[in-house]
């Protein structure tokens, strides 16, 4: 059973990372899971409005893709060297 839970969480993290990571301008995506709660950090080089709007659009779609799961999203400035020790890399560029 624990292996199935771990596999499901890995799949969720992959989907989150792939969706957000497919946006041009996104450097990395980090995800931390606690029960049915995901914290997601999207790392960008700049806070251009058009980039943020695209990220927010994808974040909204993730709520639909994962009904019943809570998210906390953050967009942070950084680059390929940005490291968040409290989370797993879901998408590296």
N, C-alpha and C positions, 0 to 999 in steps of 0.2 A: 504494500500500500504506500509506504513512504517513497518508493521509487516512482510510482505513478504520480504522486504529488509533485515530486521534484521534476519529473518530465513535463508535467503540465505547466509548472512555473517557468521552466526553461523555454517552453514554447511561447508562453505569454511574453516573456522578456524579448525573445527573438522577434515576435510580431511588433512589439512596441518599438524596438530599435530599428527594425527595417522600415517601418512606416515613417518615423521621424527622420531617420538617417537618409532617406531617399530625397529629402528636401535639399536643393543646392544651397550651400552656405552653412549647413550643419556640420560641425567638426566631429562631435562625439555625442553619444547618448548614454547616460548612466541610469540604472534602475536598481532600486532597493525594494524588496518585498517583505511585508510583515502581515501574515495572514491573508486577508482579502484586501489589503491596502498596498498600493504601489506608490513610491516616490520616484519621480522621473525628472532628471536634469538634462536639458538639452543645451549643449555647448555650442556657441556661435562666436564668430570673430567680431561681428558688429550687430547692433540692435536696429538695423534698418526696419522701418515699419512694414514694408512688403514681406520681408522674411519673417518677422514676428507674426504677421497675419496668417501666413501659410502654416506656421507652426501651430498656432491656435486652432486653425481649421482641422489639422490632423489630430490634435488633442481631442477636439470635440468628437471626431469620428471614432476615437478609441473608446469613449464612453459607450457608444452604440455597439461597438464590436465586443466589449466586455461588460454586458449588463450585470449589475450586482457587485461589481468591483469598484472600490473607491480609488481615486487618483489624487495625487498632489503633484502638480507640474511646476517646474521652475525653468526659466531660460536664463543662462548665465554666460557672461563673456569669457572667452578663453580660446585655446587653440589645441593642436594635436598633443601638446605636452600637459594639458590640464588633467589633473588626477583627483578623484574623489574616493578616498579610502573606504568610506562607509557604503559604497555601492559597487555594483558589477557593471562593467562596460557592456552595453547592449549593442552599440554600434560605434566602431572606430572608423575614421576616415584615413 
